[in-house]
Amino acid sequence: MALQRTFSILKPDVTRRNLTGAVNAKIEAAGLRIVAQKRVHMSLAEAETFYGVHRARPFFGELTQMMSAAPVVVQVLEGDNAIARYRDVMGATNPANAVPGTIRKEFALSMGENSVHGSDAPETAAVEIAQFFAGNEIVG
Ligand code: CMP
């Protein structure tokens, strides 16, 4: 399987509880390399752009408010089959359904405060990475 990159966000529930290192340890243990990382405080407009695909969903307002209310850590992860691999490590969107050992099973608080985001396809990964990182900020 070819080397692939995916975009990751450690959400406000992670930064607030000082769990950045614990989540990163799980990411690295899964064989993913953190090739770019920074802590940012998104504006509401940035969160609305990022989650634009969910604009019509009933949780859009709550989601974008939460994501812009406190700092997050944005990352680019690299590895074999990185998109699927990270989604496996993240676990199900609803932590109640997440498999033991996954990030969401171990750390997530709820469907909204579910600790991490990961891209769902190569096309979305490219768009999401480009929203937050310039090419020279990603060092593989
Ligand atoms: P994420 O992977 O960041 O992509 C969209 C996010 O919307 C998802 O994680 C959840 O945090 C959030 N989400 C999805 N479904 C719901 C829901 N029913 N209620 C609240 N938030 C949701």
Residues whose N, C-alpha, C, O or C-beta is under 5 A from the ligand:
A	BS01	CMP	F59 L63 M111 G112 N114 V116 H117 G118
